[in-house]
Amino acid sequence: MIECPWRLLVANQVLIGFSDCTQGPDKFTHKNLESILMGKKVMNIYHFEEISDLVLEFEDNTFLELFHDSSFFEGWQLRGDNGFYLFTLPGGSYSD
C-alpha cells in the first residue's frame, strides 16, 4: 500500500496517479498499479535527498515516483524485514 502522493510513468507519460485513485475510485484503484507492476524487475532506486522524493525504476521504461507534498505531515515510509525503517519528516527531510 502506498500512503503518499505518487504517479506511475510509462515512456514519460503518467499512466495512473494518486489523484486518479482518490478522485475517481470507481475507475482507478491501487489494483491498477499492482497489475501493471507485478512481475516487473526493479532496475534502479533513486532518492533525491534535498526534497526526499523516491523513484523506483522498473524494466520497460516504467517509473514509480513517490513524492513529499506536505510541510506539516510525514511523506512516505519504507520498512524492511530486518528492522530497517526509513521515513520522510515534515517538510521533506528524512530519518532512519
Buried (B, 14 or more C-beta within 10 A) or exposed (E): EEEBBBBBBBEEEEBBBBEBBEEEEEEBBBEBBEEBBEEEEEEEEEEEEEEBBBBBBBEEEBBBBBBBEEEEEBBBEBEEEEEEEBBBEEBBEBEE
